[in-house]
Amino acid sequence: QVQLVESGGGLVQPGGSLRLSCAASRSILGINAMGWYRQAPGKQRELVAAITSGGTTNYADSVKGRFTISRVIAKNTVYLQMNSLKPEDTAVYYCNALRSSSSDWGQGTQVTVSS
């Protein structure tokens, strides 16, 4: 099992930026993929961005060009840089670690985009 701790959420105005962090309890090299998901009130959890063990990234269409997922392997940490934020980006953001035998989640961090 991998423990994941997210941080960096908060309240930001439309057009602003935030950087989320996800610290893992073990090396992320052995994890097939690390991802950021979000869940808005009344909606299903959706994939926002993911990065594989090989470094390949993919993004939801709604965030392409605005969000960037990255990692620092030595720190066992994955980041989500969010720029040009919109009110519809408001949600709880969750970090996920996908391995062949398990899928682990963090506790989530709230992102609110509002003027």
GROMACS elastic network, one bead per residue, 0.5 to 0.9 nm:
[ bonds ]
;  ai    aj funct       b0    kb
    1    25     6  0.89680   500
    1   102     6  0.73273   500
    1   103     6  0.82513   500
    1   104     6  0.68420   500
    2    24     6  0.65387   500
    2    25     6  0.58556   500
    2    26     6  0.66297   500
    2    97     6  0.72204   500
    2   103     6  0.85399   500
    2   104     6  0.61359   500
    2   105     6  0.82466   500
    3    23     6  0.81825   500
    3    24     6  0.57419   500
    3    25     6  0.51647   500
    3    26     6  0.79048   500
    3    97     6  0.89125   500
    3   104     6  0.72248   500
    3   105     6  0.75497   500
    3   106     6  0.69372   500
    4    22     6  0.62652   500
    4    23     6  0.56152   500
    4    25     6  0.64901   500
    4    95     6  0.69260   500
    4    96     6  0.76485   500
    4    97     6  0.79944   500
    4   104     6  0.76093   500
    4   105     6  0.64236   500
    4   107     6  0.76589   500
    5    21     6  0.79366   500
    5    22     6  0.54134   500
    5    23     6  0.52155   500
    5    24     6  0.66692   500
    5    25     6  0.85001   500
    5    95     6  0.78338   500
    5   105     6  0.87519   500
    5   106     6  0.54884   500
    5   107     6  0.68299   500
    5   108     6  0.79183   500
    6     9     6  0.83460   500
    6    20     6  0.69479   500
    6    21     6  0.54631   500
    6    23     6  0.65241   500
    6    93     6  0.83657   500
    6    94     6  0.72488   500
    6    95     6  0.66886   500
    6   106     6  0.63878   500
    6   107     6  0.70554   500
    6   108     6  0.61388   500
    6   109     6  0.61503   500
    7    19     6  0.86031   500
    7    20     6  0.57275   500
    7    21     6  0.52427   500
    7    22     6  0.66110   500
    7    23     6  0.85021   500
    7   108     6  0.81537   500
    7   109     6  0.62075   500
    8    18     6  0.70084   500
    8    19     6  0.58976   500
    8    21     6  0.61384   500
    8    22     6  0.89971   500
    8   109     6  0.73021   500
    8   110     6  0.86792   500
    8   111     6  0.85538   500
    9    18     6  0.70909   500
    9    19     6  0.75750   500
    9    20     6  0.62530   500
    9    21     6  0.88545   500
    9    92     6  0.85884   500
    9    93     6  0.81259   500
    9   109     6  0.53596   500
    9   110     6  0.52806   500
    9   112     6  0.79396   500
   10    18     6  0.79919   500
   10   109     6  0.79620   500
   10   110     6  0.61319   500
   10   111     6  0.50492   500
   10   112     6  0.61058   500
   10   113     6  0.84192   500
   11   110     6  0.83296   500
   11   111     6  0.61745   500
   11   113     6  0.59268   500
   11   114     6  0.71272   500
   12    15     6  0.83099   500
   12    16     6  0.60121   500
   12    17     6  0.71919   500
   12    18     6  0.76645   500
   12    85     6  0.80219   500
   12   111     6  0.78460   500
   12   112     6  0.62964   500
   12   113     6  0.50122   500
   12   114     6  0.62868   500
   12   115     6  0.76478   500
   13    16     6  0.54988   500
   13    17     6  0.84137   500
   13    85     6  0.76497   500
   13    86     6  0.81430   500
   13    87     6  0.83298   500
   13   112     6  0.83348   500
   13   113     6  0.54117   500
   13   114     6  0.50185   500
   14    17     6  0.85803   500
   14    84     6  0.69685   500
   14    85     6  0.53805   500
   14    86     6  0.50983   500
   14    87     6  0.63587   500
   14   113     6  0.57573   500
   14   114     6  0.60073   500
   14   115     6  0.65026   500
   15    83     6  0.70230   500
   15    86     6  0.64012   500
   15   113     6  0.86859   500
   16    82     6  0.83233   500
   16    83     6  0.61592   500
   16    84     6  0.54821   500
   16    85     6  0.54902   500
   16    86     6  0.82557   500
   16   113     6  0.82812   500
   17    81     6  0.75029   500
   17    82     6  0.54018   500
   17    84     6  0.62452   500
   17    85     6  0.61999   500
   18    80     6  0.82087   500
   18    81     6  0.61794   500
   18    82     6  0.52506   500
   18    83     6  0.67570   500
   18    85     6  0.82557   500
   18   111     6  0.86062   500
   19    79     6  0.67678   500
   19    80     6  0.55569   500
   19    82     6  0.59287   500
   19    83     6  0.85666   500
   20    78     6  0.83436   500
   20    79     6  0.55035   500
   20    81     6  0.64411   500
   20    82     6  0.79166   500
   20    93     6  0.86321   500
   20   109     6  0.83649   500
   21    77     6  0.67470   500
   21    78     6  0.58883   500
   21    80     6  0.65491   500
   21    81     6  0.88022   500
   21    95     6  0.86727   500
   22    36     6  0.89344   500
   22    76     6  0.83541   500
   22    77     6  0.54156   500
   22    78     6  0.51193   500
   22    79     6  0.62080   500
   22    80     6  0.85019   500
   22    94     6  0.87474   500
   22    95     6  0.62750   500
   22    96     6  0.88624   500
   22   106     6  0.80751   500
   23    26     6  0.88254   500
   23    75     6  0.76606   500
   23    76     6  0.59548   500
   23    78     6  0.66696   500
   23    79     6  0.88156   500
   24    27     6  0.71338   500
   24    28     6  0.70555   500
   24    75     6  0.84749   500
   24    76     6  0.54270   500
   24    77     6  0.60761   500
   24    78     6  0.82211   500
   24    97     6  0.85623   500
   25    28     6  0.86790   500
   25    76     6  0.73657   500
   26    29     6  0.88426   500
   26    30     6  0.88215   500
   26    76     6  0.65697   500
   27    30     6  0.65307   500
   27    31     6  0.78582   500
   27    73     6  0.71875   500
   27    74     6  0.79410   500
   27    75     6  0.82348   500
   27    76     6  0.53889   500
   27    77     6  0.88184   500
   28    31     6  0.52034   500
   28    32     6  0.83833   500
   28    33     6  0.84646   500
   28    34     6  0.79527   500
   28    53     6  0.76325   500
   28    73     6  0.64910   500
   28    74     6  0.89204   500
   28    76     6  0.55508   500
   28    77     6  0.76696   500
   28    78     6  0.87366   500
   28    97     6  0.83384   500
   29    32     6  0.78268   500
   29    53     6  0.59144   500
   29    54     6  0.86473   500
   29    73     6  0.70417   500
   29    76     6  0.83484   500
   30    33     6  0.88978   500
   30    53     6  0.71869   500
   30    99     6  0.78025   500
   31    34     6  0.70940   500
   31    52     6  0.79326   500
   31    53     6  0.62608   500
   31    97     6  0.65360   500
   31    98     6  0.61446   500
   31    99     6  0.51823   500
   31   100     6  0.81871   500
   32    51     6  0.86905   500
   32    52     6  0.57716   500
   32    53     6  0.52372   500
   32    54     6  0.84103   500
   32    97     6  0.76686   500
   32    98     6  0.56666   500
   32    99     6  0.50997   500
   32   100     6  0.70924   500
   33    50     6  0.66834   500
   33    51     6  0.55628   500
   33    53     6  0.56570   500
   33    54     6  0.86760   500
   33    55     6  0.88682   500
   33    96     6  0.81770   500
   33    97     6  0.61249   500
   33    98     6  0.52384   500
   33    99     6  0.70464   500
   34    49     6  0.86125   500
   34    50     6  0.56120   500
   34    51     6  0.54201   500
   34    52     6  0.63430   500
   34    53     6  0.79013   500
   34    78     6  0.74420   500
   34    95     6  0.73123   500
   34    96     6  0.56499   500
   34    98     6  0.62533   500
   35    47     6  0.73118   500
   35    48     6  0.74908   500
   35    49     6  0.56560   500
   35    51     6  0.62890   500
   35    52     6  0.84763   500
   35    69     6  0.84119   500
   35    78     6  0.84500   500
   35    94     6  0.82125   500
   35    95     6  0.57756   500
   35    96     6  0.50356   500
   35    97     6  0.65750   500
   35    98     6  0.79752   500
   36    46     6  0.87269   500
   36    47     6  0.62806   500
   36    48     6  0.54863   500
   36    49     6  0.53114   500
   36    50     6  0.61976   500
   36    69     6  0.82970   500
   36    79     6  0.88150   500
   36    80     6  0.75073   500
   36    93     6  0.67138   500
   36    94     6  0.56496   500
   36    96     6  0.62152   500
   37    45     6  0.64954   500
   37    46     6  0.53722   500
   37    48     6  0.50404   500
   37    49     6  0.70640   500
   37    50     6  0.86711   500
   37    92     6  0.83321   500
   37    93     6  0.56245   500
   37    94     6  0.50705   500
   37    95     6  0.63598   500
   37    96     6  0.74060   500
   38    44     6  0.84369   500
   38    45     6  0.54613   500
   38    46     6  0.55065   500
   38    47     6  0.66252   500
   38    48     6  0.66478   500
   38    89     6  0.86170   500
   38    90     6  0.86855   500
   38    91     6  0.58319   500
   38    92     6  0.54262   500
   38    94     6  0.58532   500
   38    95     6  0.87303   500
   38   108     6  0.85537   500
   39    42     6  0.82527   500
   39    43     6  0.62383   500
   39    44     6  0.59570   500
   39    46     6  0.64025   500
   39    90     6  0.85560   500
   39    91     6  0.52453   500
   39    92     6  0.53487   500
   39    93     6  0.65991   500
   39    94     6  0.81009   500
   40    43     6  0.53759   500
   40    44     6  0.73063   500
   40    45     6  0.74096   500
   40    88     6  0.86564   500
   40    89     6  0.82919   500
   40    90     6  0.65738   500
   40    92     6  0.63707   500
   40    93     6  0.88223   500
   41    44     6  0.83635   500
   41    91     6  0.71836   500
   41    92     6  0.86599   500
   43    46     6  0.86363   500
   46    60     6  0.86171   500
   47    50     6  0.76881   500
   47    59     6  0.77808   500
   47    60     6  0.66134   500
   48    58     6  0.84371   500
   48    59     6  0.57686   500
   48    60     6  0.51473   500
   48    61     6  0.85986   500
   48    62     6  0.82796   500
   48    63     6  0.71147   500
   48    67     6  0.86163   500
   48    93     6  0.88652   500
   49    57     6  0.71574   500
   49    58     6  0.56088   500
   49    60     6  0.62976   500
   49    63     6  0.83613   500
   49    67     6  0.80536   500
   49    68     6  0.77673   500
   49    69     6  0.64051   500
   49    80     6  0.80957   500
   50    56     6  0.80925   500
   50    57     6  0.55304   500
   50    58     6  0.54831   500
   50    59     6  0.66724   500
   50    69     6  0.68463   500
   50    70     6  0.88971   500
   50    96     6  0.89365   500
   51    54     6  0.78748   500
   51    55     6  0.56972   500
   51    56     6  0.54255   500
   51    58     6  0.67405   500
   51    69     6  0.69544   500
   51    70     6  0.73493   500
   51    71     6  0.82824   500
   51    78     6  0.87836   500
   52    55     6  0.50925   500
   52    56     6  0.52437   500
   52    57     6  0.65521   500
   52    58     6  0.89229   500
   53    56     6  0.75213   500
   55    70     6  0.85688   500
   55    71     6  0.87181   500
   57    68     6  0.88864   500
   57    69     6  0.72852   500
   57    70     6  0.84786   500
   58    64     6  0.87679   500
   58    69     6  0.85996   500
   59    62     6  0.81182   500
   59    63     6  0.66282   500
   59    64     6  0.59226   500
   59    67     6  0.80773   500
   59    68     6  0.83732   500
   59    69     6  0.85764   500
   60    63     6  0.56506   500
   60    64     6  0.63801   500
   61    64     6  0.53426   500
   61    65     6  0.88855   500
   62    65     6  0.88577   500
   62    66     6  0.87047   500
   63    66     6  0.53963   500
   63    67     6  0.55982   500
   63    68     6  0.86938   500
   63    82     6  0.85193   500
   63    89     6  0.87667   500
   64    67     6  0.61996   500
   64    68     6  0.81495   500
   65    68     6  0.78063   500
   65    83     6  0.87155   500
   66    81     6  0.82134   500
   66    82     6  0.61317   500
   66    83     6  0.51255   500
   66    84     6  0.61098   500
   66    85     6  0.77294   500
   67    80     6  0.67159   500
   67    81     6  0.54739   500
   67    83     6  0.60324   500
   67    84     6  0.84972   500
   67    85     6  0.89267   500
   68    79     6  0.79853   500
   68    80     6  0.56478   500
   68    81     6  0.50591   500
   68    82     6  0.66452   500
   68    83     6  0.85496   500
   69    78     6  0.72228   500
   69    79     6  0.56149   500
   69    81     6  0.63874   500
   69    82     6  0.88275   500
   70    77     6  0.86646   500
   70    78     6  0.57602   500
   70    79     6  0.52170   500
   70    80     6  0.65775   500
   70    81     6  0.80868   500
   71    74     6  0.89396   500
   71    75     6  0.83931   500
   71    76     6  0.77034   500
   71    77     6  0.57240   500
   71    79     6  0.58596   500
   71    80     6  0.87995   500
   72    75     6  0.54762   500
   72    76     6  0.62710   500
   72    77     6  0.55039   500
   72    78     6  0.64543   500
   72    79     6  0.82782   500
   73    77     6  0.64487   500
   73    78     6  0.80990   500
   74    77     6  0.78397   500
   75    78     6  0.86099   500
   78    95     6  0.86045   500
   82    85     6  0.65980   500
   83    86     6  0.89563   500
   85    88     6  0.82592   500
   85    89     6  0.64849   500
   85    90     6  0.87485   500
   85   113     6  0.67400   500
   86    89     6  0.53964   500
   86    90     6  0.75876   500
   86   113     6  0.61118   500
   86   114     6  0.80255   500
   87    90     6  0.56577   500
   87   112     6  0.73576   500
   87   114     6  0.58633   500
   87   115     6  0.87415   500
   88    91     6  0.80828   500
   88   113     6  0.75660   500
   89   111     6  0.75605   500
   89   112     6  0.74674   500
   89   113     6  0.66938   500
   90    93     6  0.88905   500
   90   110     6  0.78085   500
   90   111     6  0.53843   500
   90   113     6  0.54473   500
   90   114     6  0.83006   500
   91   109     6  0.84666   500
   91   110     6  0.60737   500
   91   111     6  0.55297   500
   91   112     6  0.66183   500
   91   113     6  0.88512   500
   92   108     6  0.58721   500
   92   109     6  0.53912   500
   92   111     6  0.59955   500
   92   112     6  0.84782   500
   93   107     6  0.88485   500
   93   108     6  0.52715   500
   93   109     6  0.52628   500
   93   110     6  0.61877   500
   93   111     6  0.69795   500
   94   105     6  0.67634   500
   94   106     6  0.58549   500
   94   107     6  0.67115   500
   94   109     6  0.66192   500
   94   110     6  0.89698   500
   95   104     6  0.83151   500
   95   105     6  0.57891   500
   95   106     6  0.53459   500
   95   107     6  0.80427   500
   95   108     6  0.69707   500
   96   103     6  0.68379   500
   96   104     6  0.55944   500
   96   106     6  0.66056   500
   97   102     6  0.81241   500
   97   103     6  0.56505   500
   97   104     6  0.51710   500
   97   105     6  0.66327   500
   97   106     6  0.88030   500
   98   101     6  0.81243   500
   98   102     6  0.62317   500
   98   104     6  0.66415   500
   99   102     6  0.52030   500
   99   103     6  0.60919   500
   99   104     6  0.84376   500
  100   103     6  0.81888   500
  105   108     6  0.81436   500
  106   109     6  0.87376   500
